[in-house]
Amino acid sequence: MIVDYQKNKHNAESVTSDFEKVLNDNSVDVVLICTHHHLHAPMSVAAAQAGKNVFCEKPLALTIEDCETVASVVAAAGIKFMGGFQVRFSPFLLKLKEVVPQPWVTIAHIIDPKWGESSWANDPVEGGGNVLSQGCHCFDATCFLNDAEPVSIYAGGGNFQHPTLPITDTVACTLRFANGSVANITIGDFGKPALLGKSGYQVFAGNVTATLFNLHGEPEVRLWGAEPERLTRSDLPGCEDNLAAHGYLQEMRALIDWVGKDIEPTNAAMIRDAVLATTLGVKAIESIKTGQPQSLL
């Protein structure tokens, strides 16, 4: 049995395949939802209605309507909710935010080699394809770096890698913010970038440039117009391993402190952020289909 294997592997106190049992357990303070994407919204709703605090992996849902339903239930239940956007906690991304706190221009991407045709993440119901499944990380991190309200998105792209599947797998878009700043974002599973790696970010303002290379590999930050010119894992505190360098460890610590000590996290993706990340993906796809910019107001 899978549950027995997981119990032994992780030395867990208890393991169950019965979600209702978890919701009815008074000793459970927070539910971490890390299922296939189509279950995120209904399980988040059920957990919130049961009075459980919720950590939900990205994306919150694959439609704006489902995201808004979760947000309404979370607000009514008065529970703590955190979205699984660990990039916000990476010391490397936080260095970009420190050096260029108000970017004029942001260039970001998250690009994979081709995903398998039969992968659940490419299923239009269970996973939604690369743009919705993984692109939400790039949308969220870009908004986090800009710290401003996005007002419109204009995208090109389509289904380039998986023409037999009813998904959008490639997006190149421009995101405008209320303060006038702009971001160019590229998402898809069409290759392996040689320079910035799978996931990279550049922010520009006032003759200063900060670049994050290869976030999902061996990350480093390069600065132009600021010192030092190069920062690697050994230069940044809290990067003792990949879990910390990529933000996973800090994210879980923040969740535990919030639920256990009521210390509200400063960098976490709250419910509104999780809704916005999916909204940007959906609106980008709508822009591709219509050929028109999409308002976010």
Backbone as JSON, one array per atom type, in Angstrom:
{
  "sequence": "MIVDYQKNKHNAESVTSDFEKVLNDNSVDVVLICTHHHLHAPMSVAAAQAGKNVFCEKPLALTIEDCETVASVVAAAGIKFMGGFQVRFSPFLLKLKEVVPQPWVTIAHIIDPKWGESSWANDPVEGGGNVLSQGCHCFDATCFLNDAEPVSIYAGGGNFQHPTLPITDTVACTLRFANGSVANITIGDFGKPALLGKSGYQVFAGNVTATLFNLHGEPEVRLWGAEPERLTRSDLPGCEDNLAAHGYLQEMRALIDWVGKDIEPTNAAMIRDAVLATTLGVKAIESIKTGQPQSLL",
  "N": [[0.84, -1.2, 0.0], [0.46, 2.26, -0.77], [0.19, 4.16, 1.29], [1.33, 2.87, 3.48], [3.95, 2.61, 2.62], [4.73, 5.33, 2.48], [4.48, 6.04, 5.17], [6.49, 4.52, 6.38], [8.73, 5.44, 4.98], [8.96, 8.15, 5.69], [8.87, 8.06, 8.39], [6.44, 8.63, 9.64], [3.95, 9.65, 12.01], [1.28, 8.98, 11.65], [-0.61, 7.86, 8.83], [-2.9, 8.36, 6.18], [-5.36, 7.73, 3.65], [-7.71, 8.94, 3.62], [-9.3, 11.81, 3.29], [-11.34, 13.11, 4.67], [-11.01, 12.14, 7.21], [-8.75, 13.48, 8.05], [-9.72, 16.1, 8.1], [-11.55, 15.93, 10.14], [-10.04, 15.55, 12.34], [-9.16, 16.8, 15.34], [-6.65, 17.43, 16.22], [-5.22, 18.38, 14.13], [-3.79, 21.23, 12.84], [-3.13, 22.6, 10.51], [-3.59, 22.13, 7.04], [-1.8, 20.81, 4.4], [-1.96, 21.07, 1.02], [-1.09, 19.25, -1.63], [-1.7, 18.07, -4.06], [-2.71, 16.83, -7.36], [-3.53, 19.45, -9.68], [-6.28, 20.0, -10.15], [-7.59, 19.35, -7.87], [-6.92, 21.18, -5.95], [-8.54, 23.52, -5.4], [-11.19, 22.49, -4.54], [-10.37, 20.95, -2.29], [-9.09, 22.85, -0.71], [-11.27, 24.49, -0.12], [-12.88, 22.67, 1.34], [-11.2, 22.15, 3.53], [-10.93, 24.71, 4.69], [-13.59, 25.23, 5.37], [-13.85, 23.36, 7.32], [-12.51, 24.54, 9.31], [-9.76, 24.45, 9.28], [-6.43, 25.68, 8.99], [-4.76, 26.53, 5.92], [-2.33, 25.45, 3.62], [-1.69, 25.72, 0.32], [-0.46, 24.22, -2.53], [0.9, 25.67, -5.55], [-0.8, 25.76, -8.76], [-3.43, 27.79, -7.33], [-5.89, 27.22, -8.46], [-7.28, 26.28, -11.68], [-8.94, 27.98, -12.96], [-10.27, 31.31, -12.93], [-12.68, 31.65, -11.65], [-12.87, 29.45, -9.87], [-10.72, 30.06, -8.21], [-11.62, 32.44, -7.02], [-13.78, 31.48, -5.61], [-12.52, 29.92, -3.63], [-11.17, 31.99, -2.31], [-13.3, 33.46, -1.25], [-14.42, 31.62, 0.55], [-12.27, 31.19, 2.29], [-12.05, 33.75, 3.42], [-14.54, 33.95, 4.71], [-14.33, 31.87, 6.53], [-12.27, 32.67, 8.13], [-9.69, 31.66, 8.4], [-6.11, 30.94, 8.33], [-4.29, 31.29, 5.35], [-1.91, 30.17, 3.03], [-0.2, 30.39, -0.03], [1.6, 28.15, -2.19], [4.24, 29.4, -3.13], [7.24, 29.41, -3.26], [9.39, 30.75, -4.31], [9.39, 33.41, -3.58], [10.65, 33.4, -1.14], [13.28, 32.82, -1.6], [16.65, 33.56, -0.95], [18.11, 34.62, -3.04], [16.29, 35.79, -4.87], [15.25, 37.68, -3.12], [17.47, 39.28, -2.79], [17.57, 40.6, -5.27], [15.26, 42.14, -4.98], [16.02, 43.74, -2.88], [18.18, 45.24, -3.93], [17.09, 46.49, -6.2], [14.44, 47.91, -5.5], [12.17, 49.07, -6.66], [11.49, 48.32, -9.61], [11.92, 49.55, -12.97], [11.82, 48.17, -15.31], [11.23, 44.73, -15.83], [12.5, 41.56, -16.65], [11.63, 38.3, -17.18], [11.61, 34.7, -16.95], [10.42, 31.31, -17.19], [11.34, 28.31, -18.24], [11.12, 25.13, -19.59], [12.52, 21.98, -20.83], [10.71, 19.95, -23.21], [7.64, 18.84, -21.92], [6.21, 15.64, -21.09], [3.84, 14.1, -23.27], [1.85, 12.55, -22.12], [1.85, 13.33, -19.51], [0.37, 14.1, -16.36], [0.35, 16.77, -15.74], [0.05, 18.03, -18.14], [-2.49, 17.45, -18.78], [-5.61, 18.83, -19.62], [-7.56, 19.12, -17.65], [-6.59, 18.11, -15.16], [-4.0, 19.24, -14.89], [-3.51, 21.47, -16.6], [-1.46, 22.33, -18.3], [1.78, 23.81, -19.16], [1.85, 26.66, -18.9], [-0.22, 27.42, -17.1], [0.28, 25.61, -15.04], [2.99, 25.82, -14.21], [3.85, 28.34, -14.94], [2.65, 30.14, -13.26], [4.38, 30.56, -11.12], [6.29, 32.3, -12.19], [4.74, 34.54, -12.87], [3.85, 35.26, -10.29], [6.28, 35.77, -8.88], [7.26, 37.91, -10.37], [5.32, 39.9, -9.9], [5.71, 40.13, -7.16], [8.34, 41.14, -7.07], [7.91, 43.64, -8.22], [6.02, 44.89, -6.63], [3.62, 46.28, -7.08], [0.38, 47.09, -8.45], [-0.75, 45.03, -11.04], [-2.04, 46.06, -14.19], [-2.7, 45.47, -16.82], [-2.39, 42.92, -19.37], [-0.69, 41.65, -22.17], [-0.37, 39.27, -24.6], [1.43, 36.89, -26.63], [1.68, 33.72, -28.32], [0.91, 30.22, -27.96], [-0.03, 26.86, -28.78], [2.57, 25.19, -29.18], [4.28, 23.02, -28.69], [2.7, 20.84, -28.11], [0.57, 20.0, -30.05], [-1.6, 18.26, -30.25], [-2.95, 18.41, -27.91], [-5.43, 20.07, -25.92], [-4.39, 22.64, -24.83], [-2.59, 25.61, -23.79], [0.74, 26.07, -24.34], [2.84, 27.83, -24.5], [3.87, 31.1, -23.79], [4.54, 34.49, -24.37], [4.71, 37.54, -22.95], [3.64, 40.92, -22.12], [3.47, 42.73, -19.21], [1.8, 45.27, -17.6], [2.08, 47.68, -14.99], [0.43, 49.54, -12.34], [2.0, 51.66, -11.5], [3.4, 52.38, -13.7], [5.57, 50.82, -14.43], [6.96, 48.05, -16.32], [6.86, 44.61, -17.4], [8.41, 41.91, -19.04], [7.59, 38.66, -19.82], [8.31, 35.25, -20.25], [7.15, 32.01, -20.86], [7.08, 28.45, -20.88], [7.44, 25.09, -22.3], [9.71, 24.56, -24.09], [12.43, 24.36, -24.44], [15.84, 24.79, -23.22], [17.18, 27.3, -21.59], [20.37, 28.72, -22.13], [21.77, 30.77, -20.86], [20.41, 32.18, -18.62], [19.35, 29.99, -17.37], [16.81, 27.56, -16.33], [14.97, 29.13, -14.85], [14.88, 32.55, -14.59], [15.55, 35.98, -13.66], [15.56, 39.47, -14.3], [16.01, 42.77, -13.2], [15.62, 46.26, -13.64], [16.5, 49.64, -12.96], [17.1, 53.12, -12.59], [19.77, 53.12, -13.65], [20.82, 50.82, -12.58], [21.26, 47.34, -12.57], [20.02, 44.17, -11.75], [20.5, 40.75, -11.8], [19.22, 37.51, -11.72], [20.44, 34.38, -12.04], [19.62, 31.12, -13.13], [17.8, 30.03, -11.12], [16.55, 27.59, -10.4], [18.61, 25.84, -10.43], [21.94, 25.97, -9.85], [22.0, 28.72, -8.31], [22.85, 32.21, -8.9], [23.56, 35.7, -8.35], [24.03, 38.55, -10.32], [25.28, 41.84, -10.37], [25.0, 45.09, -11.75], [26.16, 48.34, -11.66], [26.0, 48.37, -8.98], [27.31, 47.03, -5.9], [28.33, 43.88, -4.38], [29.72, 42.64, -7.51], [29.05, 40.02, -8.05], [27.19, 37.38, -6.61], [27.05, 34.38, -4.89], [25.96, 31.18, -3.58], [27.49, 30.95, -1.21], [27.75, 33.56, -0.43], [25.39, 34.52, 0.52], [23.29, 34.56, 3.34], [21.6, 31.75, 4.84], [21.48, 29.88, 2.79], [22.08, 27.15, 2.86], [21.5, 24.71, 1.63], [19.85, 23.25, -1.27], [17.1, 23.32, -0.74], [16.88, 25.52, 0.91], [18.13, 27.54, -0.64], [16.37, 27.8, -2.75], [14.11, 28.59, -1.46], [12.24, 26.93, -0.22], [12.6, 25.91, 2.41], [12.55, 28.21, 4.07], [9.97, 29.03, 3.56], [8.38, 27.0, 4.72], [9.15, 27.3, 7.38], [8.12, 29.84, 7.87], [5.4, 29.32, 7.61], [4.96, 27.56, 9.77], [5.6, 29.26, 11.92], [3.59, 31.13, 11.62], [1.16, 29.72, 11.93], [1.66, 28.43, 14.38], [2.67, 30.39, 16.15], [1.44, 32.73, 15.57], [2.76, 34.63, 14.05], [2.79, 36.74, 11.52], [3.76, 36.13, 8.2], [6.17, 37.92, 6.19], [6.85, 37.7, 3.5], [5.21, 35.88, 2.26], [2.93, 34.31, -0.09], [-0.25, 35.31, -0.02], [-3.83, 34.7, 0.03], [-4.91, 36.43, -1.9], [-2.72, 36.87, -3.56], [-2.31, 34.31, -4.59], [-4.65, 33.97, -6.06], [-4.27, 35.98, -7.96], [-2.01, 35.06, -9.39], [-2.96, 32.84, -10.87], [-4.94, 34.19, -12.28], [-3.45, 35.88, -13.98], [-2.23, 34.01, -15.68], [-4.5, 32.88, -16.94], [-5.59, 35.18, -18.16], [-3.5, 35.83, -19.87], [-3.63, 33.72, -21.69], [-6.18, 34.22, -22.74], [-5.61, 36.63, -24.01], [-3.9, 35.76, -26.04], [-5.69, 34.25, -27.56], [-7.58, 36.15, -28.37], [-6.08, 38.18, -29.43], [-5.84, 40.62, -28.25], [-5.01, 43.08, -25.72], [-5.54, 42.37, -22.24], [-7.53, 43.58, -19.66], [-6.81, 43.99, -16.19], [-8.12, 45.2, -14.21]],
  "CA": [[0.0, 0.0, 0.0], [1.22, 3.51, -0.84], [0.2, 4.83, 2.59], [2.3, 2.18, 4.33], [5.28, 2.97, 2.12], [5.01, 6.7, 2.9], [4.65, 6.06, 6.62], [7.81, 3.98, 6.69], [9.76, 6.27, 4.36], [9.09, 9.43, 6.38], [8.72, 7.84, 9.82], [5.27, 9.43, 10.01], [3.17, 9.17, 13.15], [0.1, 8.33, 11.08], [-0.82, 8.08, 7.4], [-4.23, 7.96, 5.76], [-5.82, 8.15, 2.33], [-9.07, 9.46, 3.86], [-9.2, 13.25, 3.53], [-12.32, 13.48, 5.7], [-10.42, 11.8, 8.51], [-7.85, 14.59, 8.37], [-10.53, 17.28, 8.41], [-12.27, 15.69, 11.4], [-9.05, 15.35, 13.4], [-8.99, 18.06, 16.08], [-5.23, 17.7, 16.47], [-4.64, 18.94, 12.9], [-3.87, 22.69, 12.82], [-2.99, 23.12, 9.16], [-3.62, 21.12, 5.99], [-0.97, 21.13, 3.24], [-2.58, 20.45, -0.15], [-0.04, 19.09, -2.64], [-2.27, 17.1, -4.98], [-2.85, 17.34, -8.72], [-4.05, 20.81, -9.59], [-7.74, 20.12, -10.18], [-8.09, 19.11, -6.51], [-6.5, 22.24, -5.04], [-9.65, 24.38, -4.98], [-12.18, 21.83, -3.68], [-9.78, 20.53, -1.02], [-8.89, 24.07, 0.08], [-12.6, 24.88, 0.37], [-13.3, 21.72, 2.38], [-10.36, 22.35, 4.71], [-11.3, 25.99, 5.3], [-14.91, 25.08, 5.98], [-13.66, 22.55, 8.52], [-11.79, 25.35, 10.29], [-8.32, 24.19, 9.23], [-5.57, 26.56, 8.22], [-4.47, 25.87, 4.64], [-1.23, 25.73, 2.71], [-2.05, 25.08, -0.95], [0.55, 24.33, -3.58], [0.48, 26.38, -6.76], [-1.64, 26.94, -8.74], [-4.6, 27.65, -6.47], [-6.89, 26.55, -9.31], [-7.01, 26.48, -13.1], [-9.86, 29.0, -13.46], [-10.44, 32.46, -12.04], [-13.88, 31.44, -10.84], [-12.54, 28.55, -8.76], [-9.85, 30.81, -7.28], [-12.43, 33.4, -6.26], [-14.57, 30.69, -4.66], [-11.64, 29.62, -2.5], [-10.91, 33.23, -1.58], [-14.51, 33.8, -0.49], [-14.56, 30.67, 1.66], [-11.19, 31.48, 3.23], [-12.41, 34.97, 4.14], [-15.67, 33.66, 5.59], [-13.9, 30.95, 7.59], [-11.32, 33.36, 9.01], [-8.51, 30.82, 8.63], [-4.86, 31.38, 7.71], [-4.05, 30.65, 4.06], [-0.66, 30.5, 2.36], [-0.01, 29.72, -1.3], [2.92, 27.53, -2.35], [5.09, 30.15, -4.06], [8.46, 29.47, -2.45], [10.39, 31.63, -4.92], [9.38, 34.65, -2.79], [11.51, 33.25, 0.03], [14.66, 32.56, -1.99], [17.56, 34.67, -0.67], [18.58, 35.19, -4.3], [15.26, 36.72, -5.35], [15.17, 38.77, -2.16], [18.59, 40.19, -3.08], [17.13, 41.47, -6.36], [14.28, 43.07, -4.43], [16.77, 44.69, -2.04], [19.02, 46.11, -4.75], [16.2, 47.27, -7.07], [13.13, 47.74, -4.85], [11.09, 49.53, -7.53], [12.0, 48.19, -10.98], [11.24, 50.17, -14.1], [11.63, 47.08, -16.27], [11.55, 43.37, -15.36], [12.51, 40.5, -17.67], [11.56, 37.04, -16.41], [11.16, 33.52, -17.69], [10.54, 29.96, -16.65], [11.3, 27.52, -19.47], [11.52, 23.73, -19.43], [12.45, 21.09, -21.98], [9.35, 19.5, -23.49], [6.96, 17.94, -20.99], [5.64, 14.45, -21.72], [2.46, 14.22, -23.77], [0.92, 11.86, -21.23], [1.99, 13.82, -18.15], [-0.86, 14.64, -15.78], [0.43, 18.23, -15.74], [-0.4, 18.49, -19.45], [-3.92, 17.17, -18.93], [-6.3, 20.12, -19.48], [-8.38, 19.15, -16.44], [-5.8, 17.85, -13.96], [-2.79, 20.04, -14.77], [-3.67, 22.73, -17.3], [-0.35, 22.67, -19.17], [2.91, 24.51, -18.55], [1.59, 28.07, -18.59], [-1.01, 27.5, -15.87], [0.83, 24.75, -14.0], [4.28, 26.29, -13.73], [4.01, 29.76, -15.22], [2.17, 30.95, -12.13], [5.55, 30.95, -10.33], [6.92, 33.46, -12.82], [3.82, 35.66, -12.69], [3.85, 35.67, -8.89], [7.57, 36.36, -8.51], [7.36, 39.2, -11.03], [4.49, 40.83, -9.14], [6.38, 40.31, -5.87], [9.48, 42.02, -7.28], [7.46, 44.98, -8.58], [5.28, 45.46, -5.5], [2.65, 47.23, -7.63], [-0.79, 46.42, -9.0], [-0.77, 44.86, -12.49], [-3.27, 46.63, -14.74], [-3.06, 44.85, -18.1], [-1.46, 41.93, -19.89], [-0.81, 41.44, -23.61], [0.44, 38.06, -24.8], [1.47, 36.08, -27.83], [2.05, 32.34, -28.0], [-0.01, 29.21, -28.47], [0.27, 25.46, -28.48], [3.65, 24.89, -30.11], [4.93, 21.74, -28.41], [1.73, 19.75, -27.9], [-0.57, 20.38, -30.9], [-2.75, 17.36, -30.12], [-3.57, 18.62, -26.61], [-6.18, 21.34, -25.84], [-3.77, 23.5, -23.83], [-1.63, 26.61, -24.27], [2.0, 25.67, -23.71], [3.87, 28.84, -24.68], [3.41, 32.48, -23.64], [5.46, 35.62, -24.24], [3.74, 38.59, -22.65], [4.02, 42.17, -21.47], [2.61, 43.03, -18.06], [1.92, 46.67, -17.18], [1.7, 47.93, -13.61], [-0.22, 50.82, -12.09], [3.01, 52.72, -11.31], [4.05, 52.64, -14.97], [6.61, 49.84, -14.73], [6.56, 46.99, -17.24], [7.59, 43.34, -17.3], [8.32, 40.95, -20.14], [7.61, 37.33, -19.21], [8.24, 34.14, -21.2], [6.84, 30.76, -20.15], [6.76, 27.32, -21.74], [8.3, 23.9, -22.25], [10.2, 24.51, -25.47], [13.88, 24.37, -24.53], [16.63, 24.94, -22.0], [17.98, 28.51, -21.77], [21.78, 28.51, -21.8], [22.34, 31.86, -20.07], [19.76, 32.4, -17.33], [18.86, 28.74, -16.81], [15.37, 27.31, -16.4], [14.22, 30.24, -14.27], [15.75, 33.7, -14.41], [14.9, 37.28, -13.48], [16.37, 40.68, -14.39], [15.29, 43.99, -12.86], [16.36, 47.44, -14.04], [16.0, 50.94, -12.53], [18.1, 54.1, -12.18], [21.12, 52.72, -14.06], [21.23, 49.64, -11.82], [20.68, 46.09, -13.06], [20.25, 42.98, -10.91], [20.13, 39.57, -12.57], [19.25, 36.22, -11.04], [20.68, 33.29, -12.97], [19.5, 29.69, -12.83], [17.21, 29.87, -9.8], [16.23, 26.2, -10.1], [19.82, 25.03, -10.52], [22.92, 26.54, -8.92], [21.7, 30.13, -8.57], [23.75, 33.3, -8.54], [23.09, 37.04, -8.68], [25.03, 39.47, -10.87], [24.86, 43.22, -10.24], [25.66, 46.11, -12.54], [25.82, 49.61, -11.05], [25.94, 48.14, -7.53], [28.34, 46.11, -5.42], [29.39, 43.34, -5.21], [29.27, 42.32, -8.86], [28.57, 38.63, -8.16], [26.83, 36.75, -5.34], [26.7, 32.97, -5.0], [25.38, 30.59, -2.37], [28.33, 31.21, -0.03], [27.69, 34.98, -0.09], [24.07, 34.87, 1.04], [22.92, 33.74, 4.5], [20.41, 30.92, 4.7], [21.5, 29.1, 1.54], [22.9, 25.99, 3.19], [21.24, 23.63, 0.69], [18.92, 23.65, -2.32], [15.79, 23.64, -0.16], [16.96, 26.89, 1.42], [18.46, 28.46, -1.73], [15.18, 27.99, -3.58], [13.06, 29.19, -0.65], [11.3, 25.96, 0.37], [12.8, 25.79, 3.85], [12.06, 29.43, 4.7], [8.52, 29.05, 3.4], [7.79, 26.13, 5.74], [9.38, 27.92, 8.69], [7.17, 30.94, 7.99], [4.08, 28.72, 7.83], [4.92, 27.05, 11.15], [5.55, 30.41, 12.84], [2.28, 31.8, 11.48], [0.12, 28.88, 12.54], [1.98, 28.09, 15.76], [3.0, 31.54, 17.0], [0.68, 33.87, 15.06], [3.68, 35.61, 13.47], [2.4, 36.82, 10.11], [4.94, 36.17, 7.33], [6.3, 39.14, 5.4], [7.07, 37.44, 2.08], [4.37, 34.79, 1.79], [1.82, 34.53, -1.01], [-1.54, 35.18, 0.64], [-4.88, 34.22, -0.87], [-5.04, 37.35, -3.02], [-1.59, 36.62, -4.46], [-2.55, 33.04, -5.27], [-5.69, 34.23, -7.05], [-3.68, 36.8, -9.02], [-1.09, 34.26, -10.21], [-3.77, 32.11, -11.85], [-5.62, 35.18, -13.13], [-2.52, 36.34, -15.01], [-2.11, 32.94, -16.66], [-5.76, 32.78, -17.7], [-5.72, 36.37, -18.99], [-2.51, 35.72, -20.94], [-4.19, 32.8, -22.68], [-7.27, 34.95, -23.4], [-4.99, 37.61, -24.9], [-3.43, 35.02, -27.21], [-6.85, 33.83, -28.35], [-8.29, 37.31, -28.92], [-5.16, 39.12, -30.04], [-6.03, 41.91, -27.61], [-4.62, 43.19, -24.31], [-6.6, 42.05, -21.28], [-7.51, 44.41, -18.46], [-6.78, 43.3, -14.9], [-8.79, 46.07, -13.26]],
  "C": [[0.88, 1.25, 0.0], [1.3, 4.17, 0.53], [1.21, 4.18, 3.54], [3.73, 2.54, 3.92], [5.66, 4.37, 2.6], [5.25, 6.8, 4.41], [6.04, 5.59, 7.01], [8.93, 4.89, 6.17], [10.02, 7.53, 5.19], [8.96, 9.31, 7.9], [7.55, 8.64, 10.39], [4.52, 8.79, 11.17], [1.91, 8.45, 12.69], [-0.02, 8.72, 9.62], [-2.21, 7.61, 7.04], [-4.49, 8.42, 4.34], [-7.21, 8.75, 2.41], [-8.99, 10.94, 4.24], [-10.17, 13.7, 4.63], [-11.79, 13.19, 7.1], [-9.49, 12.91, 8.97], [-8.65, 15.8, 8.82], [-11.25, 17.14, 9.75], [-11.34, 15.48, 12.59], [-8.76, 16.68, 14.1], [-7.53, 18.4, 16.37], [-4.53, 18.32, 15.26], [-4.87, 20.45, 12.87], [-3.86, 23.26, 11.41], [-2.94, 21.95, 8.18], [-2.78, 21.61, 4.82], [-1.51, 20.36, 2.04], [-1.57, 20.44, -1.29], [-0.45, 18.04, -3.67], [-2.14, 17.6, -6.42], [-3.72, 18.59, -8.69], [-5.57, 20.91, -9.51], [-8.36, 19.88, -8.81], [-7.75, 20.24, -5.55], [-7.68, 23.05, -4.51], [-10.65, 23.64, -4.1], [-11.62, 21.38, -2.33], [-9.5, 21.73, -0.12], [-10.21, 24.54, 0.68], [-13.03, 23.98, 1.52], [-12.5, 21.93, 3.66], [-10.73, 23.64, 5.43], [-12.64, 25.89, 6.0], [-14.86, 24.22, 7.23], [-12.87, 23.29, 9.59], [-10.29, 25.12, 10.31], [-7.6, 25.32, 8.5], [-5.07, 25.8, 7.0], [-3.18, 26.39, 4.04], [-1.55, 24.99, 1.42], [-0.95, 25.31, -1.97], [-0.02, 25.11, -4.77], [0.06, 25.37, -7.83], [-2.84, 26.72, -7.82], [-5.71, 26.92, -7.19], [-6.53, 26.86, -10.75], [-7.97, 27.48, -13.74], [-9.94, 30.14, -12.44], [-11.62, 32.24, -11.11], [-13.6, 30.53, -9.65], [-11.64, 29.24, -7.74], [-10.68, 31.74, -6.41], [-13.33, 32.69, -5.26], [-13.75, 30.37, -3.43], [-11.42, 30.87, -1.66], [-12.1, 33.63, -0.72], [-14.67, 32.91, 0.73], [-13.5, 30.92, 2.72], [-11.53, 32.72, 4.07], [-13.54, 34.71, 5.13], [-15.26, 32.8, 6.77], [-12.94, 31.62, 8.57], [-10.07, 32.55, 9.32], [-7.28, 31.45, 7.99], [-4.65, 30.59, 6.43], [-2.72, 31.12, 3.5], [-0.58, 29.71, 1.06], [1.42, 29.23, -1.46], [3.76, 28.21, -3.42], [6.42, 30.43, -3.37], [9.51, 30.4, -3.02], [10.49, 32.95, -4.16], [10.34, 34.6, -1.61], [12.97, 32.99, -0.32], [15.54, 33.76, -1.67], [18.07, 35.36, -1.94], [17.56, 36.17, -4.87], [15.14, 37.92, -4.41], [16.32, 39.76, -2.33], [18.24, 41.12, -4.24], [16.19, 42.55, -5.84], [14.96, 44.13, -3.56], [17.53, 45.71, -2.88], [18.18, 47.03, -5.64], [14.78, 47.14, -6.53], [11.95, 48.18, -5.69], [11.56, 49.49, -8.98], [11.2, 49.05, -11.97], [10.88, 49.1, -15.12], [12.04, 45.77, -15.62], [11.51, 42.43, -16.55], [12.59, 39.18, -16.92], [11.16, 35.89, -17.32], [11.22, 32.29, -16.81], [10.29, 29.01, -17.82], [11.88, 26.13, -19.21], [11.76, 23.08, -20.78], [11.03, 20.52, -22.09], [8.83, 18.54, -22.43], [6.34, 16.77, -21.76], [4.19, 14.64, -22.13], [1.46, 13.62, -22.79], [1.03, 12.32, -19.78], [0.68, 14.37, -17.63], [-0.84, 16.16, -15.81], [0.03, 18.83, -17.08], [-1.87, 18.16, -19.7], [-4.69, 18.48, -18.72], [-7.14, 20.24, -18.23], [-7.52, 19.05, -15.19], [-4.63, 18.82, -13.77], [-2.83, 21.38, -15.45], [-2.57, 23.1, -18.26], [0.65, 23.59, -18.49], [2.59, 25.92, -18.1], [0.82, 28.22, -17.28], [-0.35, 26.74, -14.72], [2.09, 25.32, -13.38], [4.48, 27.79, -13.92], [3.56, 30.66, -14.09], [3.32, 31.37, -11.21], [6.16, 32.24, -10.87], [6.04, 34.71, -12.68], [3.88, 36.18, -11.25], [5.15, 36.36, -8.5], [7.75, 37.74, -9.14], [6.53, 40.26, -10.3], [5.12, 41.14, -7.78], [7.55, 41.28, -6.0], [9.03, 43.46, -7.53], [6.69, 45.66, -7.47], [4.33, 46.56, -5.97], [1.51, 46.43, -8.26], [-0.64, 46.26, -10.51], [-2.1, 45.35, -13.05], [-3.67, 46.03, -16.08], [-1.99, 43.85, -18.51], [-1.75, 41.71, -21.37], [0.15, 40.33, -23.99], [0.36, 37.54, -26.23], [1.89, 34.67, -27.44], [1.06, 31.37, -28.6], [0.36, 27.83, -27.99], [1.31, 24.99, -29.49], [4.21, 23.49, -29.93], [3.95, 20.57, -28.39], [0.46, 20.0, -28.73], [-1.77, 19.46, -30.8], [-3.49, 17.56, -28.8], [-4.27, 19.98, -26.56], [-5.66, 22.24, -24.72], [-2.99, 24.61, -24.54], [-0.31, 26.34, -23.56], [3.1, 26.73, -23.79], [3.27, 30.24, -24.6], [4.62, 33.41, -23.61], [4.57, 36.85, -24.07], [4.39, 39.83, -22.05], [2.98, 42.49, -20.41], [2.87, 44.47, -17.65], [1.4, 46.83, -15.76], [1.17, 49.35, -13.43], [0.78, 51.96, -11.93], [3.79, 53.03, -12.58], [5.14, 51.66, -15.35], [6.05, 48.74, -15.63], [7.42, 45.75, -17.01], [7.36, 42.53, -18.56], [8.54, 39.55, -19.58], [7.45, 36.27, -20.29], [8.11, 32.83, -20.43], [6.6, 29.66, -21.17], [7.7, 26.15, -21.55], [8.85, 23.64, -23.65], [11.72, 24.55, -25.57], [14.55, 24.48, -23.18], [17.54, 26.15, -22.18], [19.42, 28.33, -21.29], [22.32, 29.56, -20.83], [21.72, 31.97, -18.69], [19.26, 31.12, -16.68], [17.35, 28.63, -16.9], [14.56, 28.5, -15.93], [15.16, 31.4, -13.99], [14.97, 35.0, -14.34], [15.93, 38.4, -13.61], [15.5, 41.88, -14.04], [16.21, 45.18, -13.11], [15.7, 48.69, -13.46], [17.18, 51.84, -12.19], [19.52, 53.71, -12.47], [21.7, 51.61, -13.19], [20.51, 48.43, -12.39], [21.03, 44.97, -12.09], [19.69, 41.78, -11.65], [20.27, 38.32, -11.72], [19.34, 35.13, -12.08], [20.27, 31.96, -12.35], [18.93, 29.42, -11.44], [16.97, 28.41, -9.44], [17.43, 25.27, -10.28], [20.79, 25.44, -9.43], [22.85, 28.06, -9.08], [22.85, 31.07, -8.22], [23.12, 34.61, -8.98], [24.27, 37.85, -9.22], [24.46, 40.89, -10.8], [25.67, 44.11, -11.17], [25.19, 47.47, -12.01], [25.65, 49.52, -9.55], [27.0, 47.12, -7.17], [27.74, 45.11, -4.44], [28.85, 42.93, -6.58], [28.64, 40.94, -8.94], [28.33, 38.06, -6.77], [26.42, 35.31, -5.61], [26.17, 32.47, -3.66], [26.18, 30.95, -1.11], [28.27, 32.67, 0.42], [26.38, 35.39, 0.57], [23.72, 33.98, 2.23], [21.67, 32.92, 4.22], [20.34, 30.12, 3.43], [22.27, 27.8, 1.73], [22.67, 24.8, 2.26], [20.22, 24.12, -0.32], [17.56, 24.02, -1.78], [15.76, 25.08, 0.35], [17.22, 27.88, 0.29], [17.25, 28.78, -2.59], [13.98, 28.49, -2.79], [12.12, 28.23, 0.05], [11.39, 25.94, 1.9], [12.25, 27.02, 4.59], [10.54, 29.51, 4.64], [7.85, 28.2, 4.48], [8.0, 26.69, 7.14], [8.38, 29.06, 8.92], [5.76, 30.42, 8.26], [3.94, 28.25, 9.27], [4.83, 28.2, 12.15], [4.19, 31.1, 12.8], [1.2, 31.02, 12.2], [0.39, 28.66, 14.02], [2.17, 29.26, 16.69], [2.26, 32.81, 16.59], [1.59, 35.0, 14.59], [3.41, 35.67, 11.97], [3.64, 36.96, 9.23], [4.96, 37.42, 6.47], [6.38, 38.87, 3.9], [6.09, 36.44, 1.47], [3.34, 35.25, 0.77], [0.52, 34.27, -0.25], [-2.59, 34.8, -0.4], [-5.0, 35.13, -2.09], [-3.92, 37.13, -4.04], [-1.78, 35.34, -5.25], [-3.61, 33.19, -6.35], [-5.09, 34.98, -8.24], [-2.78, 35.98, -9.94], [-1.84, 33.46, -11.27], [-4.45, 33.07, -12.81], [-4.72, 35.64, -14.27], [-2.32, 35.28, -16.08], [-3.33, 32.82, -17.55], [-5.9, 33.97, -18.65], [-4.69, 36.38, -20.12], [-3.02, 34.82, -22.06], [-5.34, 33.47, -23.44], [-6.71, 35.98, -24.38], [-4.47, 36.95, -26.17], [-4.6, 34.7, -28.13], [-7.53, 35.01, -29.04], [-7.39, 38.27, -29.69], [-5.21, 40.5, -29.43], [-5.47, 41.91, -26.19], [-5.81, 42.91, -23.41], [-6.44, 42.92, -20.04], [-7.52, 43.55, -17.22], [-7.46, 44.12, -13.82], [-10.21, 45.59, -12.98]]
}
